Amino acid sequence: MRYVIYAGIFLMTVACNQRKSSQYTETAHPGAKDLHTQSNADSVSMEHLHLDIRVDFSSQTISGLAAWTISNNTGAAELRLDTRELSIDSITVDGKKVTHRFDVADSILGSRLNIPLEAGSRTVNIWYRTGSRATALQWLEPSQTLGKKAPFLYTQSESIYARTWIPCADGPGIRFTYDARVTVPEGLMALMSAVNVQQRNDSGIYHFNMEQPVPAYLMALAVGDIAFKAIDPRTGVYAEPAMLDKAHHEFAEVGGMVNAAEALYGPYRWGRYDVLVLPPGFPLGGMENPRLTFATPTIIAGDRSLVSLIAHELAHSWSGNLVTNATWDDFWLNEGFTVYFERRIMEAMMGKDYADMLWELGYQDLDATVTEMGAGNRDTWLKLDLRGRDPDEGLTDIAYEKGAHFLRRIEETAGRAKLDTFLRRYFDEHAFQTMSTGQFLQYLDAKLLNGDTTKVDVNAWVYGPGIPEDCPRASQQLFGKVDEARERFLKGAEPATLEVDKWTSHEWLHFLRKMPVPLAIDQMASLDKAFRLTQTGNSEVADRWFIMAVAVKYQPAYPAIEKFLSQVGRRKFLTPLYSEMMKTPEGREMAKRIYEKYKQNYHPLAQESLGKLIN
């Protein structure tokens, strides 16, 4: 991931000047202008999308009709839409064929599609096909799936990749309803971020409807050998048949999560909440597509120890999906709120000590990110400035963890009850709307802080670099015991004497993260003999252990490392492990060999970032 570094003195001066003021300042580019869409949705309203598409695995293309219902109240002469490497066959406006044109392609934003309009134009029908390098699409051969019997397709539209499979106004602040007719090969099931069927049919034709308005990045499609199993009347799990029972067991508490979330911040407004477990190549932990979270199989640990990820994606049903960041510069309003909400859900279900471990691990992630980026880096502000850059560069722990800790700081000062009342009102009053950073801070000041900026230095958090001095830290009660166990081991205690029987994956992760790097090979061997860490089925623990193994050249773990990298596509695990291998000549050779062997298992996004790292 690339970072732009600004002069540290300049940043310190700006931050200090802001802290002297009680007013919150929009410094990057005022307002909520989205610089990552080339559409003119600010003058032509995108009301509804009807999709009629066919999924062709032999050519690895999606083709068909995108029919937009628009409102041209401003009398615009053109409709401008985002596309990237789409082929347009023909376009009609209100039934009349028109001549379209493309602008010169931008390396980040793609090619703007320009369609002539009249003042009263209402319907725009676009017949199109996807290109061979559609970033949103991962086409899997049967051999790349768990069942090995049928191909699989899934989409990943965040942040600006919906334009690679649908001609659309592709910005988080642009919402529309949609319905779809999707034709797939017989014997396969299609699912979307919409109302879904629970059984496959014989025709291969599936119909979908999403009556709540959503932005394009929440458009999602999956096609494959998929089965469904209910958890309770409004939650369930989809997966390949070979994974279904394991996933159902892992997600047995999802219904309780929905109840806990509603008790905190109001009703779930999307009907059903289901989870689709994807094949291993999925590059993210999860994607919060409305009604249907797409999830990585790496959270299937067998002991429900990693299901906080599902709490995170569920929380997006309020923060992100219900109230959406106006631009990608405001991304913290999406992820920071969601991390805070996720931990409140887990506290309600598992207790404060458990949530405190999540908070501390999150702080460690934030601290590591700031250290890597530089404490004065402009990209460590919550309010980003992504002009001229890929918005994916803003998808860091700054938005997630600094944003969440900002809300926790407000909780500390205003009180939890007042913050909960504020957040419930925030979600209710802004449901199905967008929110910019400036708008939120005005709302925060008016409804909660009431002009008192002495307790929370808002500008330091939002418009300042690094980690503010008043950043809260969680209780170390459980991790304190882990620290004691680690110290005993490092001073010579046998691993078998350590009291680890009741440890969760979070305690194991903390135990390993704080180990000296590199650890001595004999110490690695003794830990492995006692706890079989090389064979762990927990992907979080495995990734950390494998990084340690590479650092010290602990070769007994090498076969497991290769197997892990052949089966896991999540960038959170791939990037640090490959990065560790690239630090030595021996490791570089290992990294290149494994990457070339298994890169086709990885999503195009992961291939792009890893290709740059390795080559």
Secondary structure, DSSP 8 states (H G I E B T S, - for coil): -------HHHHHHHHHHHHT-SS----SSSTT--TT----TTTSEEEEEEEEEEEETTTTEEEEEEEEEEE-TT--SEEEEEESS-EEEEEEETTEEE--EE---BTTTBEEEEEE--TT--EEEEEEE--TT-TTEEEE-GGGSSSSSS-EEEE--TTTTGGGTS-B---TT-EEEEEEEEE--TT-EEEESSS--SS--SS-EEEEEEEEEEEGGG--EEEES-EEEEEETTEEEEE-HHHHHHHHHHTTTHHHHHHHHHHHH----SS-EEEEE--TT-SSSEE--TTEEEE-GGG--SSSTTTHHHHHHHHTTTBTTTEEESSGGGTHHHHHHHHHHHHHHHHHHH-HHHHHHHHHHHHHHHHHHHHHH-TT-GGGSSS---TTS-GGGG-SHIIIIIHHHHHHHHHHHH-HHHHHHHHHHHHHHTTTEEE-HHHHHHHHIIIIITT--SSS-HHHHHSS-S--TT------HHHHHHHHHHHHHHTT--GGGS--TT--HHHHHHHHHTS-SS--HHHHHHHHHHH-GGG-S-HHHHHHHHHHHHHHT-GGGHHHHHHHHHH---HHHHHHHHHHHTTSHHHHHHHHHHHHHHGGGS-HHHHHHHHHHH-
